Amino acid sequence: MKPKDIFQNDSGHSIEWGEATWDKDDFSIRNRYDNPLTGRFNKAGSSEVPWEDFKMMIKQSILRGHLENKDLAEILGYIETVQ
């Protein structure tokens, strides 16, 4: 993956958005963890997901009731701030 945008917290966890590993024309998102012992990328603890799959995961999580109303309200609040 070639990250184009990165969110990182202090624990070595980050979320990256960018050019997919498998095709430079695809967009993907990665849940990245660095190995605390080596400081290097932990491939086993990190996953890269195609953007279309990520959107489907969100949609199906909502439709199947895996997100509580308080979670959805929080998400809606974030959506309203960027509109």
QUIWOTA-V700553 format. One record per residue. RES is the residue in one letter. PSI is psi as a letter, one per 40 degrees, with the letter a starting at -180 (* if undefined). OMEGA is omega in radians with two decimals (NA if undefined). NEAR is the number of other ideal C-beta (glycine too) atoms within 8 Angstrom. Layout:
((RES/PSI/OMEGA/NEAR) (RES/PSI/OMEGA/NEAR))
This chain:
((M/i/3.00/10) (K/g/-3.09/6) (P/h/3.05/9) (K/e/3.13/6) (D/h/-3.07/7) (I/h/2.94/8) (F/h/-3.13/7) (Q/h/3.03/5) (N/a/-3.04/6) (D/e/-3.06/3) (S/e/-3.12/4) (G/e/3.09/7) (H/h/3.07/10) (S/i/3.01/10) (I/h/-3.09/10) (E/i/3.08/12) (W/h/3.11/11) (G/a/-3.10/11) (E/h/-3.07/9) (A/i/3.12/12) (T/d/-3.01/5) (W/e/-3.11/4) (D/h/-3.08/5) (K/e/3.12/6) (D/e/3.10/3) (D/i/3.11/10) (F/i/3.14/9) (S/i/3.09/15) (I/i/-3.14/11) (R/h/3.02/13) (N/h/-2.95/9) (R/h/3.02/11) (Y/h/3.03/9) (D/i/3.12/11) (N/h/-3.08/10) (P/d/-3.13/5) (L/d/-3.06/4) (T/e/-3.06/4) (G/e/-3.13/6) (R/i/-3.14/6) (F/h/3.13/7) (N/g/-3.08/10) (K/d/-3.11/5) (A/d/-3.10/4) (G/e/-3.09/6) (S/i/3.13/11) (S/i/3.07/5) (E/h/-3.06/9) (V/h/3.05/11) (P/i/-3.07/9) (W/d/3.14/10) (E/d/3.09/6) (D/d/3.12/8) (F/d/3.11/11) (K/d/3.10/8) (M/d/3.11/8) (M/d/3.12/9) (I/d/-3.11/8) (K/d/-3.11/8) (Q/d/3.07/8) (S/d/3.10/9) (I/d/-3.08/10) (L/d/-3.11/6) (R/e/3.04/6) (G/f/3.14/5) (H/e/3.04/5) (L/h/3.13/8) (E/i/-3.14/5) (N/d/3.12/5) (K/d/3.08/6) (D/d/-3.14/8) (L/d/3.09/10) (A/d/3.11/8) (E/d/3.11/8) (I/d/3.12/9) (L/d/3.09/8) (G/d/3.09/8) (Y/d/3.14/8) (I/d/-3.12/8) (E/d/-3.13/7) (T/d/-3.12/6) (V/e/-3.14/5) (Q/*/NA/4))
